[in-house]
Structure formats: structure tokens, C-alpha cells
Amino acid sequence: MLKHIWTVVCRTSIWDKDTEEMSTIGVLDYIDLEIEERLYHFGRGIPYRFVWVTCWRREGIHKPDRGYARDVIKDPSGEIVYDQKYKISLVKYPTRYISRDIFAQEFGESGDYNFMQYVRSEESEDWITVSDIPIHVERKKKQRRSRKSKSTTDKRGKTS
């Protein structure tokens, strides 16, 4: 069985080919969405981009392994709003970082969203929860800027 080491939801990640290390940038525990008033009540919300990074390892360091992982996001009411499954191969390397770019996730309401990670072996149909990260999403109407005329000063210091 694959062993889950860690999962992080962040703004971006970088894989360094020289050192074979993963860097996560802007780890998220709160998402603040400022939405223009004219768009605030449409659909499920405004798309938001983030990266979901997970580190997996073989249970037995010298024994090649394969399995499946599943990323799920549940909204504050518990409804699944994102569900993605993928295969993991730890045949060649004992540890693997998997980074998934989520380009257009929509958040329809404010509240705690659960970013859940599941795993299962090739022989089983049963998903096992290995990570459950609550991230608070706050939807706010973007404040309009006032259109007051600004005074300007020319080169001689004269105000208009």
C-alpha cells in the first residue's frame, strides 16, 4: 500500500531538477475572494487557481508499489465540488511528489472547504482517507472606488 507523507494546498510549486526537491510557495489556509458586485451572485462563484501537492512513499522501501489517489473538495454543506482520481507508480523511485494545478475551481459560498486526500491499492475498491485539510474561503464584494476627480499639480506647483 502506498504511504501518504504529506499534502499541501498552495499558490504554486517548483520542482528543482538539479536537487530533486519540491518547493511549495504560498501555503493556503484561507482564501479571500474579492468579487465585483455585478458578478457576485452568478453561478458557483469566481474561478480560483491553486496547486495541490502530495508526497507519497512506498510502504516497503525496496518493494515497488502502485496504487490510486483521489483529490476531493467538499463545500461547507458537505457537497463534493471537485473529485479527481489518478494512478501513482512507485516502481522506479521509492518517493514521489505529485503536483496538480487546479485552474478553475469555483467557490460558491463562504465557509470551510475540506480538501481531502484518499488512497487505495490496485487490489482494492475501498478508498482510505489520508488527509483532510480545512481551508476557509471568504467571498466578499469588491469595494467600488469613488470617482471623485483628483486634483493635479503641474511642474510649477499649480493645482488644477
Contacts in CASP RR format, 6 or more apart in sequence:
PFRMAT RR
TARGET T0000
AUTHOR 0000-0000-0000
METHOD contacts of the structure
MODEL  1
MLKHIWTVVCRTSIWDKDTEEMSTIGVLDYIDLEIEERLYHFGRGIPYRF
VWVTCWRREGIHKPDRGYARDVIKDPSGEIVYDQKYKISLVKYPTRYISR
DIFAQEFGESGDYNFMQYVRSEESEDWITVSDIPIHVERKKKQRRSRKSK
STTDKRGKTS
1 59 0 8 1.000
1 65 0 8 1.000
1 119 0 8 1.000
1 121 0 8 1.000
2 56 0 8 1.000
2 57 0 8 1.000
2 58 0 8 1.000
2 59 0 8 1.000
2 65 0 8 1.000
2 66 0 8 1.000
2 67 0 8 1.000
2 69 0 8 1.000
2 88 0 8 1.000
2 90 0 8 1.000
2 119 0 8 1.000
2 121 0 8 1.000
3 56 0 8 1.000
3 57 0 8 1.000
3 58 0 8 1.000
3 59 0 8 1.000
4 54 0 8 1.000
4 55 0 8 1.000
4 56 0 8 1.000
4 117 0 8 1.000
4 119 0 8 1.000
4 130 0 8 1.000
4 131 0 8 1.000
5 54 0 8 1.000
5 55 0 8 1.000
5 56 0 8 1.000
5 57 0 8 1.000
5 95 0 8 1.000
6 54 0 8 1.000
6 55 0 8 1.000
6 131 0 8 1.000
7 52 0 8 1.000
7 53 0 8 1.000
7 54 0 8 1.000
7 55 0 8 1.000
7 115 0 8 1.000
7 117 0 8 1.000
7 130 0 8 1.000
7 131 0 8 1.000
7 133 0 8 1.000
8 24 0 8 1.000
8 27 0 8 1.000
8 52 0 8 1.000
8 53 0 8 1.000
8 54 0 8 1.000
9 27 0 8 1.000
9 28 0 8 1.000
9 50 0 8 1.000
9 51 0 8 1.000
9 52 0 8 1.000
9 53 0 8 1.000
9 115 0 8 1.000
9 133 0 8 1.000
9 135 0 8 1.000
10 24 0 8 1.000
10 25 0 8 1.000
10 26 0 8 1.000
10 27 0 8 1.000
10 28 0 8 1.000
10 50 0 8 1.000
10 51 0 8 1.000
10 53 0 8 1.000
11 25 0 8 1.000
11 26 0 8 1.000
11 28 0 8 1.000
11 50 0 8 1.000
11 51 0 8 1.000
12 24 0 8 1.000
12 25 0 8 1.000
12 26 0 8 1.000
12 51 0 8 1.000
13 22 0 8 1.000
13 23 0 8 1.000
13 24 0 8 1.000
13 25 0 8 1.000
13 51 0 8 1.000
13 53 0 8 1.000
13 99 0 8 1.000
14 22 0 8 1.000
14 23 0 8 1.000
14 25 0 8 1.000
15 21 0 8 1.000
15 22 0 8 1.000
15 23 0 8 1.000
15 97 0 8 1.000
15 99 0 8 1.000
16 22 0 8 1.000
16 23 0 8 1.000
22 53 0 8 1.000
22 55 0 8 1.000
22 97 0 8 1.000
22 99 0 8 1.000
24 51 0 8 1.000
24 53 0 8 1.000
28 50 0 8 1.000
28 135 0 8 1.000
29 135 0 8 1.000
29 136 0 8 1.000
30 135 0 8 1.000
30 136 0 8 1.000
30 137 0 8 1.000
30 138 0 8 1.000
31 48 0 8 1.000
31 50 0 8 1.000
31 107 0 8 1.000
31 135 0 8 1.000
31 136 0 8 1.000
31 137 0 8 1.000
31 138 0 8 1.000
32 138 0 8 1.000
32 140 0 8 1.000
33 45 0 8 1.000
33 46 0 8 1.000
33 48 0 8 1.000
33 107 0 8 1.000
33 137 0 8 1.000
33 138 0 8 1.000
33 139 0 8 1.000
33 140 0 8 1.000
34 140 0 8 1.000
34 141 0 8 1.000
34 142 0 8 1.000
35 45 0 8 1.000
35 46 0 8 1.000
35 139 0 8 1.000
35 140 0 8 1.000
35 141 0 8 1.000
35 142 0 8 1.000
36 141 0 8 1.000
36 142 0 8 1.000
37 141 0 8 1.000
37 142 0 8 1.000
37 144 0 8 1.000
39 45 0 8 1.000
39 46 0 8 1.000
40 139 0 8 1.000
40 141 0 8 1.000
43 106 0 8 1.000
43 108 0 8 1.000
44 81 0 8 1.000
44 106 0 8 1.000
44 107 0 8 1.000
44 108 0 8 1.000
45 106 0 8 1.000
45 107 0 8 1.000
45 108 0 8 1.000
45 139 0 8 1.000
46 106 0 8 1.000
46 107 0 8 1.000
47 103 0 8 1.000
47 104 0 8 1.000
47 105 0 8 1.000
47 106 0 8 1.000
48 104 0 8 1.000
48 105 0 8 1.000
48 106 0 8 1.000
48 107 0 8 1.000
49 101 0 8 1.000
49 102 0 8 1.000
49 103 0 8 1.000
49 104 0 8 1.000
49 105 0 8 1.000
50 102 0 8 1.000
50 105 0 8 1.000
51 99 0 8 1.000
51 100 0 8 1.000
51 101 0 8 1.000
51 102 0 8 1.000
52 71 0 8 1.000
52 99 0 8 1.000
52 100 0 8 1.000
52 102 0 8 1.000
52 115 0 8 1.000
53 97 0 8 1.000
53 98 0 8 1.000
53 99 0 8 1.000
53 100 0 8 1.000
54 69 0 8 1.000
54 97 0 8 1.000
54 98 0 8 1.000
54 117 0 8 1.000
54 131 0 8 1.000
55 95 0 8 1.000
55 96 0 8 1.000
55 97 0 8 1.000
55 98 0 8 1.000
56 69 0 8 1.000
56 88 0 8 1.000
56 90 0 8 1.000
56 95 0 8 1.000
56 96 0 8 1.000
56 97 0 8 1.000
56 98 0 8 1.000
56 119 0 8 1.000
57 90 0 8 1.000
57 94 0 8 1.000
57 95 0 8 1.000
57 96 0 8 1.000
58 64 0 8 1.000
58 65 0 8 1.000
58 90 0 8 1.000
58 94 0 8 1.000
58 95 0 8 1.000
59 65 0 8 1.000
60 94 0 8 1.000
61 94 0 8 1.000
62 94 0 8 1.000
64 90 0 8 1.000
64 91 0 8 1.000
64 92 0 8 1.000
65 90 0 8 1.000
65 91 0 8 1.000
66 87 0 8 1.000
66 88 0 8 1.000
66 89 0 8 1.000
66 90 0 8 1.000
66 91 0 8 1.000
66 122 0 8 1.000
67 87 0 8 1.000
67 88 0 8 1.000
67 89 0 8 1.000
67 119 0 8 1.000
67 120 0 8 1.000
67 121 0 8 1.000
67 122 0 8 1.000
68 85 0 8 1.000
68 86 0 8 1.000
68 87 0 8 1.000
68 88 0 8 1.000
68 119 0 8 1.000
68 120 0 8 1.000
68 121 0 8 1.000
68 122 0 8 1.000
69 85 0 8 1.000
69 86 0 8 1.000
69 88 0 8 1.000
69 98 0 8 1.000
69 117 0 8 1.000
69 118 0 8 1.000
69 119 0 8 1.000
70 83 0 8 1.000
70 84 0 8 1.000
70 85 0 8 1.000
70 86 0 8 1.000
70 117 0 8 1.000
70 118 0 8 1.000
70 119 0 8 1.000
70 120 0 8 1.000
70 127 0 8 1.000
71 82 0 8 1.000
71 83 0 8 1.000
71 84 0 8 1.000
71 86 0 8 1.000
71 100 0 8 1.000
71 115 0 8 1.000
71 116 0 8 1.000
71 117 0 8 1.000
72 80 0 8 1.000
72 82 0 8 1.000
72 83 0 8 1.000
72 84 0 8 1.000
72 114 0 8 1.000
72 115 0 8 1.000
72 116 0 8 1.000
72 117 0 8 1.000
72 118 0 8 1.000
73 80 0 8 1.000
73 81 0 8 1.000
73 82 0 8 1.000
73 83 0 8 1.000
73 105 0 8 1.000
73 113 0 8 1.000
73 114 0 8 1.000
73 115 0 8 1.000
73 116 0 8 1.000
74 80 0 8 1.000
74 81 0 8 1.000
74 113 0 8 1.000
74 114 0 8 1.000
74 116 0 8 1.000
75 81 0 8 1.000
75 107 0 8 1.000
75 108 0 8 1.000
75 109 0 8 1.000
75 113 0 8 1.000
76 109 0 8 1.000
76 110 0 8 1.000
76 111 0 8 1.000
76 112 0 8 1.000
76 113 0 8 1.000
78 114 0 8 1.000
81 105 0 8 1.000
81 106 0 8 1.000
81 113 0 8 1.000
82 102 0 8 1.000
82 105 0 8 1.000
84 100 0 8 1.000
86 98 0 8 1.000
86 100 0 8 1.000
88 96 0 8 1.000
88 98 0 8 1.000
89 96 0 8 1.000
90 96 0 8 1.000
107 113 0 8 1.000
107 137 0 8 1.000
107 139 0 8 1.000
108 139 0 8 1.000
109 137 0 8 1.000
109 139 0 8 1.000
110 137 0 8 1.000
110 138 0 8 1.000
110 139 0 8 1.000
111 136 0 8 1.000
111 137 0 8 1.000
111 138 0 8 1.000
112 134 0 8 1.000
112 135 0 8 1.000
112 136 0 8 1.000
112 137 0 8 1.000
113 134 0 8 1.000
113 135 0 8 1.000
113 136 0 8 1.000
113 137 0 8 1.000
114 132 0 8 1.000
114 133 0 8 1.000
114 134 0 8 1.000
115 131 0 8 1.000
115 132 0 8 1.000
115 133 0 8 1.000
115 134 0 8 1.000
115 135 0 8 1.000
116 129 0 8 1.000
116 131 0 8 1.000
116 132 0 8 1.000
116 133 0 8 1.000
117 129 0 8 1.000
117 130 0 8 1.000
117 131 0 8 1.000
117 132 0 8 1.000
118 127 0 8 1.000
118 128 0 8 1.000
118 129 0 8 1.000
118 130 0 8 1.000
119 127 0 8 1.000
119 128 0 8 1.000
119 130 0 8 1.000
120 126 0 8 1.000
120 127 0 8 1.000
120 128 0 8 1.000
151 159 0 8 1.000
151 160 0 8 1.000
152 159 0 8 1.000
152 160 0 8 1.000
153 159 0 8 1.000
153 160 0 8 1.000
154 160 0 8 1.000
END
